[in-house]
Amino acid sequence: MSNKRILITGAAGFLGSHLCDRFIKEGFDVVAMDNLITGDLKNIEHLFKLKEFEFYHHDITKFIHVSGRLDYILHFASPASPIDYLKIPIQTLKVGALGTHNCLGLAKAKGARILVASTSEVYGDPLVHPQPEEYWGNVNPVGPRGVYDEAKRFMESITMAYHTFHQLETRIIRIFNTYGPRMRLNDGRALPAFIGQVLRGENLTVFGDGSQTRSFCYVDDLIDGIYKLLMSDYAYPVNVGNPVEISLLEFAEEILKLTGSSTKIVFKDLPVDDPKQRRPDITKAKAILGWEPKIDRAEGLRRTYEYFKSLPIEELNKQPKEFNSK
């Protein structure tokens, strides 16, 4: 009997590349797709020699063609960091809308089960804490972050429409802050920003007074949650993340302690619509998937720091990509 076959969009990105690894390990044939606007082939180059792996350089906002059968689709194509989606707002909206529509159409044509990657950002700057899946959010649709937040909210809506109208097998995961190897040092998120600043001998930048909170999940735990949700029978959104909450100031201090750095913490103005609190309620993930994170922050940070330390010096000094927003 032939292997199950899965399409992973955004496959050269941080999460997409780890998903490729996991599904190869699980015995799947993996079709990887990425337009490389934020992804990097270095993340998946170790897989190119495998007969179970194939790669398509393609923009999923355009028609998607994959020959042969598909059993599953994981839709992870989207800019995910503020530094990216603020520079390419139109592409961010298009991949959430047109890209999702194309993936759902392909899933319908192939009779495949599809899981779409949503985000904790659908909750906006939450008025409910921690955030359960039943909370509808507090999002500014015309603020700078709205291009990402509303793209993901639309993604959830059209996915549920395909589920109810076409009886398509769909899964929706709401991903909270995740970290680990293969993150880009210059992607604007707290952890790679802090570690990058330490490795370059710069001061750590904390926005606002640092009292805003986040909950950080190590990538291996998240990938396990994604796998379990895809294989489940649950069609509604599920939070996957680590419920252990920490302020960004405390987090910066943890990074300094981990790295033994003597650099200072400096404060800058808080970005517009930056969430004050972020912590998942993972009751559903525990009950439905039997999932909860296993890797504590100390161990996850150690592994991540070792990865970043191993990067060549040109990676540490690389500036964010310049994008042409069409």
C-alpha positions as CSV (number, residue, x, y, z in Angstrom):
1,M,0.0,0.0,0.0
2,S,1.4,3.4,-0.9
3,N,2.1,6.1,1.6
4,K,-0.4,8.8,2.5
5,R,0.4,12.0,0.6
6,I,0.2,15.5,2.2
7,L,0.6,19.0,0.7
8,I,2.3,21.5,3.1
9,T,2.1,25.2,2.1
10,G,4.6,27.6,3.6
11,A,6.9,24.6,3.7
12,A,10.2,26.5,3.7
13,G,9.2,28.6,6.7
14,F,9.8,28.0,10.4
15,L,6.8,25.9,11.2
16,G,6.4,24.5,7.7
17,S,9.8,23.0,7.6
18,H,9.3,21.3,11.0
19,L,6.0,19.9,9.7
20,C,7.8,18.5,6.6
21,D,10.3,16.7,9.0
22,R,7.5,15.3,11.2
23,F,5.4,14.0,8.3
24,I,8.4,12.4,6.6
25,K,9.2,10.7,9.9
26,E,5.5,9.5,10.1
27,G,5.9,7.8,6.7
28,F,4.1,10.3,4.5
29,D,5.0,11.4,1.0
30,V,5.3,15.2,1.4
31,V,4.6,17.8,-1.3
32,A,6.1,21.0,-0.1
33,M,5.1,24.4,-1.6
34,D,6.4,27.9,-0.9
35,N,7.0,31.1,-2.9
36,L,10.0,31.9,-0.6
37,I,8.9,35.5,0.2
38,T,9.7,34.8,3.8
39,G,10.7,31.1,3.7
40,D,14.2,29.8,3.1
41,L,15.2,26.7,1.2
42,K,18.0,26.1,3.8
43,N,15.2,25.0,6.2
44,I,14.3,22.0,3.9
45,E,17.4,21.4,1.8
46,H,18.2,18.2,3.9
47,L,15.0,16.7,2.5
48,F,15.6,17.2,-1.2
49,K,17.5,13.9,-1.5
50,L,14.5,11.9,-0.3
51,K,12.2,10.2,-2.8
52,E,9.3,10.9,-0.4
53,F,9.8,14.6,-0.7
54,E,9.1,17.0,-3.6
55,F,9.1,20.8,-3.7
56,Y,7.1,23.3,-5.7
57,H,8.2,27.0,-5.9
58,H,4.7,28.5,-6.2
59,D,2.5,31.4,-4.9
60,I,-0.7,29.9,-3.6
61,T,-2.7,33.1,-4.2
62,K,-2.6,31.8,-7.8
63,F,-4.3,28.6,-9.0
64,I,-2.7,25.5,-7.3
65,H,-2.2,22.3,-9.4
66,V,-0.8,19.2,-7.8
67,S,-1.0,16.0,-9.9
68,G,-2.0,12.8,-8.3
69,R,-3.9,12.1,-5.2
70,L,-3.7,14.1,-1.9
71,D,-4.9,12.8,1.4
72,Y,-4.2,15.8,3.5
73,I,-3.4,19.5,3.2
74,L,-1.7,21.7,5.8
75,H,-2.1,25.4,4.9
76,F,0.7,27.3,6.6
77,A,1.6,29.9,4.0
78,S,1.5,33.3,5.4
79,P,3.8,36.0,6.8
80,A,3.7,35.5,10.5
81,S,5.8,38.2,12.1
82,P,5.0,41.9,12.4
83,I,8.1,43.0,10.5
84,D,6.9,41.0,7.5
85,Y,3.2,41.6,7.4
86,L,3.6,45.4,8.0
87,K,5.9,45.5,5.0
88,I,3.8,43.3,2.8
89,P,0.2,43.9,3.9
90,I,-1.4,43.2,0.6
91,Q,0.3,39.8,0.2
92,T,-0.7,39.0,3.8
93,L,-4.3,39.6,3.1
94,K,-4.2,37.8,-0.3
95,V,-2.6,34.6,1.1
96,G,-5.2,34.6,4.0
97,A,-8.1,35.1,1.5
98,L,-7.2,33.9,-2.0
99,G,-4.6,31.4,-0.8
100,T,-7.0,29.8,1.6
101,H,-9.7,29.7,-1.0
102,N,-7.4,28.0,-3.4
103,C,-6.3,25.5,-0.8
104,L,-9.9,24.7,0.1
105,G,-10.8,24.3,-3.5
106,L,-7.9,21.9,-4.0
107,A,-9.0,19.9,-0.9
108,K,-12.5,19.7,-2.3
109,A,-11.3,18.5,-5.7
110,K,-9.0,15.9,-4.2
111,G,-11.2,14.8,-1.3
112,A,-8.5,15.7,1.1
113,R,-8.7,16.7,4.8
114,I,-7.3,20.2,5.3
115,L,-5.9,21.9,8.4
116,V,-5.5,25.7,8.3
117,A,-3.1,27.6,10.5
118,S,-4.9,30.3,12.4
119,T,-3.4,32.3,15.2
120,S,-3.9,33.7,18.7
121,E,-4.0,37.1,16.9
122,V,-7.7,36.5,16.1
123,Y,-8.3,37.4,19.7
124,G,-6.6,40.8,19.2
125,D,-5.9,42.7,22.4
126,P,-8.0,40.4,24.5
127,L,-10.6,41.5,27.1
128,V,-10.8,37.9,28.3
129,H,-7.9,36.1,30.0
130,P,-6.8,33.4,29.3
131,Q,-8.3,33.2,25.9
132,P,-10.7,30.2,25.2
133,E,-11.9,29.3,21.7
134,E,-15.3,30.7,22.5
135,Y,-13.9,34.3,22.9
136,W,-14.6,36.3,19.7
137,G,-11.8,38.7,20.1
138,N,-11.0,42.5,20.3
139,V,-9.5,43.3,16.9
140,N,-8.9,46.6,15.2
141,P,-9.7,45.9,11.5
142,V,-8.2,49.1,10.2
143,G,-5.1,49.2,12.5
144,P,-1.6,48.2,11.2
145,R,-2.0,44.7,12.6
146,G,-5.5,44.2,11.0
147,V,-4.0,42.9,7.7
148,Y,-2.8,39.8,9.6
149,D,-5.5,39.5,12.2
150,E,-8.4,39.9,9.8
151,A,-6.8,37.6,7.2
152,K,-6.7,34.9,9.7
153,R,-10.3,35.6,10.9
154,F,-11.5,35.4,7.2
155,M,-9.5,32.1,6.9
156,E,-11.4,30.6,9.7
157,S,-14.8,31.8,8.3
158,I,-14.2,30.5,4.8
159,T,-12.9,27.2,6.2
160,M,-16.0,26.7,8.2
161,A,-18.2,27.6,5.2
162,Y,-16.5,24.9,3.2
163,H,-17.0,22.5,6.1
164,T,-20.7,23.2,6.5
165,F,-21.7,23.8,2.8
166,H,-19.4,21.3,1.0
167,Q,-19.0,18.8,4.0
168,L,-15.3,19.2,3.6
169,E,-13.1,17.7,6.3
170,T,-11.5,20.7,7.9
171,R,-9.4,21.4,11.0
172,I,-8.5,24.9,12.5
173,I,-5.6,25.4,14.8
174,R,-5.1,28.7,16.7
175,I,-1.3,28.9,17.3
176,F,0.1,30.9,20.2
177,N,3.7,32.2,20.4
178,T,6.1,29.5,19.3
179,Y,9.8,29.4,19.2
180,G,12.7,27.1,18.3
181,P,15.4,26.4,15.7
182,R,14.9,27.8,12.2
183,M,13.2,31.0,13.4
184,R,14.6,34.1,11.6
185,L,16.8,36.3,13.8
186,N,15.5,39.4,12.0
187,D,11.7,38.6,12.0
188,G,10.8,41.1,14.7
189,R,9.5,38.7,17.3
190,A,10.7,38.9,20.9
191,L,12.8,35.7,21.2
192,P,14.9,35.9,18.1
193,A,15.1,39.7,18.5
194,F,16.5,39.3,22.0
195,I,18.9,36.5,21.1
196,G,20.1,38.3,18.0
197,Q,20.8,41.5,20.0
198,V,22.8,39.5,22.6
199,L,24.8,37.8,19.9
200,R,25.6,41.1,18.2
201,G,26.5,42.7,21.6
202,E,23.5,45.2,21.4
203,N,21.2,46.3,24.1
204,L,17.9,44.3,24.4
205,T,14.9,46.3,23.2
206,V,11.7,46.0,25.3
207,F,8.6,47.8,24.1
208,G,6.4,49.7,26.6
209,D,7.3,49.0,30.2
210,G,7.6,45.2,29.4
211,S,4.6,44.3,31.5
212,Q,2.8,42.8,28.5
213,T,2.7,39.0,28.7
214,R,3.2,36.2,26.3
215,S,3.2,32.4,26.5
216,F,5.9,30.6,24.6
217,C,5.6,27.1,23.2
218,Y,8.6,25.1,22.0
219,V,8.2,24.1,18.3
220,D,8.3,20.3,18.9
221,D,5.3,20.6,21.2
222,L,3.4,22.7,18.7
223,I,4.1,20.3,15.8
224,D,2.8,17.4,17.9
225,G,-0.4,19.3,18.6
226,I,-0.8,20.0,14.9
227,Y,-0.4,16.4,14.1
228,K,-2.9,15.3,16.7
229,L,-5.5,17.8,15.6
230,L,-5.1,16.8,11.9
231,M,-5.7,13.2,12.9
232,S,-8.7,14.1,15.1
233,D,-12.4,14.3,14.3
234,Y,-12.8,17.9,15.6
235,A,-13.7,20.6,13.1
236,Y,-13.8,23.7,15.2
237,P,-10.9,25.9,16.3
238,V,-8.5,24.5,18.9
239,N,-5.9,26.6,20.8
240,V,-2.4,25.1,20.8
241,G,0.2,26.8,22.9
242,N,1.9,26.9,26.3
243,P,-0.2,28.3,29.1
244,V,2.8,29.3,31.2
245,E,2.7,33.1,31.1
246,I,5.6,35.6,31.5
247,S,6.1,39.3,31.0
248,L,8.3,40.4,28.2
249,L,10.6,42.2,30.7
250,E,11.0,39.0,32.7
251,F,11.6,37.2,29.5
252,A,14.4,39.6,28.5
253,E,16.0,39.0,31.9
254,E,15.8,35.2,31.3
255,I,17.6,35.6,28.0
256,L,20.4,37.7,29.7
257,K,20.8,35.0,32.4
258,L,20.8,32.2,29.8
259,T,23.4,33.9,27.6
260,G,25.5,35.4,30.4
261,S,25.3,38.7,28.6
262,S,26.1,42.0,30.3
263,T,24.2,44.1,27.8
264,K,21.4,46.4,29.1
265,I,17.6,46.4,28.6
266,V,16.3,49.6,26.9
267,F,12.7,50.6,26.5
268,K,10.9,51.9,23.4
269,D,7.3,53.0,22.7
270,L,4.7,50.2,22.5
271,P,3.6,49.5,19.0
272,V,0.0,50.3,17.9
273,D,-2.5,47.6,19.0
274,D,0.2,45.4,20.6
275,P,-1.7,42.9,22.8
276,K,-1.3,43.4,26.6
277,Q,-1.9,39.8,27.5
278,R,-1.6,36.5,25.7
279,R,-2.2,33.1,27.2
280,P,-4.1,30.1,25.8
281,D,-6.8,28.2,27.5
282,I,-5.9,24.7,26.3
283,T,-8.8,22.8,27.9
284,K,-10.0,21.7,24.5
285,A,-6.6,20.5,23.4
286,K,-6.2,18.4,26.5
287,A,-9.7,16.9,26.4
288,I,-10.0,16.4,22.6
289,L,-6.4,15.7,21.6
290,G,-4.8,14.5,24.8
291,W,-2.2,17.2,24.2
292,E,-0.3,19.5,26.4
293,P,3.2,20.9,26.1
294,K,6.1,18.8,27.6
295,I,9.2,20.9,27.0
296,D,9.7,23.6,29.7
297,R,10.9,27.1,28.7
298,A,14.4,26.6,30.2
299,E,15.1,23.6,28.0
300,G,13.5,25.1,25.0
301,L,15.5,28.3,25.3
302,R,18.7,26.3,25.7
303,R,18.1,24.4,22.5
304,T,17.1,27.6,20.6
305,Y,20.1,29.5,21.8
306,E,22.5,26.7,20.8
307,Y,20.9,26.8,17.3
308,F,21.3,30.6,16.9
309,K,24.9,30.4,18.2
310,S,25.7,28.0,15.5
311,L,24.7,30.3,12.7
312,P,27.4,32.0,10.6
313,I,28.2,35.6,11.3
314,E,26.5,36.9,8.1
315,E,23.2,35.4,9.4
316,L,23.5,37.4,12.6
317,N,23.9,40.7,10.7
318,K,21.4,40.0,7.9
319,Q,18.8,42.7,7.5
320,P,15.1,42.0,7.0
321,K,14.1,41.5,3.4
322,E,12.9,44.3,1.3
323,F,9.5,43.5,-0.2
324,N,7.5,44.8,-3.1
325,S,3.9,45.0,-2.0
326,K,1.6,44.5,-5.0
